[in-house]
Amino acid sequence: MAAGVVLVDKEAGCTSHDVVARCRRVFGQRRVGHAGTLDPDATGLLVVGVGQATRLLGYLVGLSKSYTAEIVLGVATSTLDSGGEVVGHWDMDAVSMADVRRQAALLTGNILQVPPMVSALKVGGQRLHKLARQGIAVDRPARPVTVSRFDVGDAIHIDTNGERVLSVAVDCSSGTYVRALADDLGRGLGGGAHLRSLRRVRVGDFEVERARPVEQLSPADILAPAVAVGHLPRLEVGSVLAERVSHGGRLDREAVSRDAPGKHPGPWAVVDQEGRLLGLYVADGERGLRAALVLSSPSHPGPSN
């Protein structure tokens, strides 16, 4: 059966699990998963694995991501986004773009961020969002995240509801909550704020422009497994070593490639001479590589790029 990844442009109003369920029907496979949840109200890029390529998704969830969104100044909500109940109003008419940029700069770089109560993280074995629905709030330790870009646009504009709104673009590490950035920005400006119109536009090297709504997908849209791990260093092997890899055999770094330096821990994407992914290998001592994952078949499901 076909295996690989598909790039889905998720619509608002459906969960990431809903997208997975639809993909199961589209591709006629039960083995489908995604590489990072999008909130139901959010839109944009969801990377979905099909068939045995779902085993590769763990190597994608940690990729950096990019988002566009709007931040509404002067209104805080229970969920930190437009889906929650309003919990506070502030007059922030005096806030200037210079103020906004100074505060955004403080939220850029390597920062500590407190996960929102509506997140899917577990505390004490329970999902935070499930506790939040019960009206329970618990302490959440701040976690280190990286915000490499927090562009707050050129001006604060007034929307049709009279709200003061910023258009923002964020590049960040996996695990960063853009709604928490919005909340922290509002607090830092002496008031409150919430997020709306969140759209994920990039995951690693994948761009939303290459994605399609799930209803428009077909087997021709499945990208080869090698594309899914295109961010990993690559090792090409001939037919003899390809046979060894297919059985998870150990490889000698120098016999494989001079491009596999002894200190690099991997993982390496091992491909055959046609560029088909055979498996992922990691360091095994100074001279060796061992299998971390072996694909059962090197078949090409669709486009390779």
Order of alpha helices (4+ residues) and beta strands (2+ residues): beta-alpha-beta-beta-beta-beta-beta-alpha-beta-beta-beta-alpha-beta-beta-beta-alpha-beta-beta-alpha-beta-alpha-beta-alpha-beta-beta-beta
